């Protein structure tokens, strides 16, 4: 997800997406431990997207 896409969404949508991505990250970590994950880069992409969303939510809370 691009930062431009993140800026367009509402705070409620971002919080839901963030929760979904955190769950996906948890599942990916289990797959890595079971050695069934083929794309190791998926974990870092998910982490970066979560960080982008959290950054935008923090900026929005500071601007209020």
C-alpha positions in Angstrom: 0.0 0.0 0.0 1.4 3.4 -1.0 1.6 6.3 1.4 -0.7 8.2 -1.0 -3.4 5.6 -0.6 -3.0 5.7 3.2 -3.5 9.5 3.3 -6.9 9.1 1.5 -8.4 6.6 3.9 -10.2 7.6 7.2 -8.7 6.9 10.6 -11.2 4.1 11.2 -10.3 2.4 8.0 -6.6 2.7 8.8 -7.1 1.2 12.2 -8.9 -1.8 10.7 -6.3 -2.3 8.0 -3.6 -2.1 10.6 -5.2 -4.8 12.7 -5.6 -7.0 9.7 -2.0 -6.5 8.7 -0.8 -7.3 12.3 -2.8 -10.6 12.1 -1.3 -11.3 8.7 2.2 -10.7 10.1 1.5 -13.1 13.0 0.5 -15.8 10.5 3.6 -15.1 8.3 5.8 -15.5 11.3 4.2 -18.9 12.1 4.8 -19.9 8.5 8.5 -18.9 8.7 8.9 -21.0 11.8 7.2 -24.0 10.1 9.4 -23.3 7.0 6.5 -23.1 4.7 6.8 -19.5 3.6 8.3 -19.0 0.2 8.4 -15.2 0.1 10.5 -13.9 3.0 10.2 -10.4 1.7 6.5 -10.4 2.5 7.3 -10.0 6.2 9.3 -6.9 5.7 6.7 -5.4 3.3 4.0 -6.0 5.9 6.0 -4.4 8.6 6.7 -1.3 6.5 3.0 -0.9 5.6 2.1 -1.2 9.3 4.7 1.5 10.1 3.4 3.8 7.4 -0.2 3.5 8.7 0.9 4.1 12.3 2.9 7.1 11.2 -0.1 8.6 9.4 -2.4 7.9 12.4 0.1 9.6 14.7 0.4 12.7 12.4 -3.4 12.9 12.4 -3.6 12.8 16.2 -0.9 15.5 16.5 -2.7 17.8 14.0 -6.0 17.8 15.9 
